[in-house]
């Protein structure tokens, strides 16, 4: 039951535990040789439930570790009874912030990922609806209200990135597939109508043809669509389109959705 | 330029800064009277860029505070030159983890939200594709491979929750709108074909009719679809459907997407 390479990590929270999981996964990237077993314990909001958690942790495999984001200060005080080491995230940082900000904190459970700020929450849902309705050029008539419009080849990450930007940041993120007519040599002199006037809100995703072929192969094995020749031709035509229209480019070949989204957002903020 | 109620919070990272932002926003929920101004500084990967950040922070409005998630230990050492208070997230926790785990950390920048574990990343993208293809009952033929199928009235949060589960947890999350035929009194004796055999993978979302009417009103003002009478009738019929088929219910009236997703996930993990 005991394997030092596979620590049991309990993500303990009086809310969703999203902050605990985000932080713990981040920290464990610094220990690449360890393969932690993750245990999520969200919505632990009473001393009784916390005591039950401690029993479970104690009787489970070892080594074990608790990463706790308990907003409630009374509950946090109970962490001293925890039978295994604890990373008490709020305990450590909230006190620090109180000192720095010169303001006492107000300990209330489970606020971080609740509806919280209604205006901000509603905007995220609205943005997500907008993004779903403007995915892959489904609707192009009101791109003018978009915060950002991603361009790129099919399967270059436009849709996941748009959804991420909408869901997490409340950005009205649309995406537009560049179809052959947009890219045809004698048509390139004309900017596609839906994209006119969007200026710096356009971001042109690029991707290495080899990587694009690999992704498409996973979707439609052996197809012309997934062939390296086809991917090369599309990437070249798209590149030319970006250059003609001076659309800022972002190479996503080695980037995750989160990294693409962060770079897109940084550019939009830089434009303001 | 100085407003103690509006501290300037710089989210400094050598990666995306997602961990820094998640943690900082969580911590500031404990200071509801403050209205922090957020400044994102992702991908700061050299001592030179860090020094530029320090100048910017120093010359900007005060009070200011840096929340740093620098994975690189050399860069982290530079934080001692920061002209304003720093919450050094990795510094504090990584050392603690080293002691607890008895293993030295390996400091490499920007790993937390990169592609990282390819298998896990690819699964998330696959899950997102699946979810988009199985949103709102678009495709019902292969619900059998779903990890979870959310049921509920139109605008009860099925789509955003499915997308969240797929994007963040790599769950194949489908959703199925209960149409009038599914709910017709003489049809209720028959489980809709696509849902048969899914057992505990079905989750029935419920919502207070008043809240549903309010959400729908935002989408289609003054419509029959948004009327309280219509919402009441649908919610009652759906409730009856869940009870007939003993589908576990989840009331989402006061929950955020993150909270719904966490509860759904906890149930699935409880079933294993």
Boltz contact constraints between the chains, C-beta under 6 A:
constraints:
  - contact:
      token1: [A, 16]
      token2: [B, 258]
      max_distance: 6.0
  - contact:
      token1: [A, 16]
      token2: [B, 259]
      max_distance: 6.0
  - contact:
      token1: [A, 16]
      token2: [B, 262]
      max_distance: 6.0
  - contact:
      token1: [A, 18]
      token2: [B, 258]
      max_distance: 6.0
  - contact:
      token1: [A, 19]
      token2: [B, 22]
      max_distance: 6.0
  - contact:
      token1: [A, 19]
      token2: [B, 23]
      max_distance: 6.0
  - contact:
      token1: [A, 19]
      token2: [B, 26]
      max_distance: 6.0
  - contact:
      token1: [A, 22]
      token2: [B, 19]
      max_distance: 6.0
  - contact:
      token1: [A, 22]
      token2: [B, 22]
      max_distance: 6.0
  - contact:
      token1: [A, 23]
      token2: [B, 19]
      max_distance: 6.0
  - contact:
      token1: [A, 23]
      token2: [B, 23]
      max_distance: 6.0
  - contact:
      token1: [A, 26]
      token2: [B, 19]
      max_distance: 6.0
  - contact:
      token1: [A, 26]
      token2: [B, 112]
      max_distance: 6.0
  - contact:
      token1: [A, 27]
      token2: [B, 93]
      max_distance: 6.0
  - contact:
      token1: [A, 27]
      token2: [B, 97]
      max_distance: 6.0
  - contact:
      token1: [A, 29]
      token2: [B, 111]
      max_distance: 6.0
  - contact:
      token1: [A, 29]
      token2: [B, 112]
      max_distance: 6.0
  - contact:
      token1: [A, 30]
      token2: [B, 94]
      max_distance: 6.0
  - contact:
      token1: [A, 30]
      token2: [B, 105]
      max_distance: 6.0
  - contact:
      token1: [A, 31]
      token2: [B, 103]
      max_distance: 6.0
  - contact:
      token1: [A, 31]
      token2: [B, 105]
      max_distance: 6.0
  - contact:
      token1: [A, 42]
      token2: [B, 262]
      max_distance: 6.0
  - contact:
      token1: [A, 65]
      token2: [B, 100]
      max_distance: 6.0
  - contact:
      token1: [A, 85]
      token2: [B, 100]
      max_distance: 6.0
  - contact:
      token1: [A, 87]
      token2: [B, 93]
      max_distance: 6.0
  - contact:
      token1: [A, 87]
      token2: [B, 96]
      max_distance: 6.0
  - contact:
      token1: [A, 93]
      token2: [B, 27]
      max_distance: 6.0
  - contact:
      token1: [A, 93]
      token2: [B, 87]
      max_distance: 6.0
  - contact:
      token1: [A, 94]
      token2: [B, 30]
      max_distance: 6.0
  - contact:
      token1: [A, 96]
      token2: [B, 87]
      max_distance: 6.0
  - contact:
      token1: [A, 97]
      token2: [B, 27]
      max_distance: 6.0
  - contact:
      token1: [A, 100]
      token2: [B, 65]
      max_distance: 6.0
  - contact:
      token1: [A, 100]
      token2: [B, 85]
      max_distance: 6.0
  - contact:
      token1: [A, 103]
      token2: [B, 31]
      max_distance: 6.0
  - contact:
      token1: [A, 105]
      token2: [B, 30]
      max_distance: 6.0
  - contact:
      token1: [A, 105]
      token2: [B, 31]
      max_distance: 6.0
  - contact:
      token1: [A, 111]
      token2: [B, 29]
      max_distance: 6.0
  - contact:
      token1: [A, 112]
      token2: [B, 26]
      max_distance: 6.0
  - contact:
      token1: [A, 112]
      token2: [B, 29]
      max_distance: 6.0
  - contact:
      token1: [A, 113]
      token2: [B, 258]
      max_distance: 6.0
  - contact:
      token1: [A, 114]
      token2: [B, 256]
      max_distance: 6.0
  - contact:
      token1: [A, 115]
      token2: [B, 256]
      max_distance: 6.0
  - contact:
      token1: [A, 128]
      token2: [B, 160]
      max_distance: 6.0
  - contact:
      token1: [A, 160]
      token2: [B, 128]
      max_distance: 6.0
  - contact:
      token1: [A, 163]
      token2: [B, 163]
      max_distance: 6.0
  - contact:
      token1: [A, 256]
      token2: [B, 114]
      max_distance: 6.0
  - contact:
      token1: [A, 256]
      token2: [B, 115]
      max_distance: 6.0
  - contact:
      token1: [A, 258]
      token2: [B, 16]
      max_distance: 6.0
  - contact:
      token1: [A, 258]
      token2: [B, 18]
      max_distance: 6.0
  - contact:
      token1: [A, 258]
      token2: [B, 113]
      max_distance: 6.0
  - contact:
      token1: [A, 259]
      token2: [B, 16]
      max_distance: 6.0
  - contact:
      token1: [A, 262]
      token2: [B, 16]
      max_distance: 6.0
  - contact:
      token1: [A, 262]
      token2: [B, 42]
      max_distance: 6.0
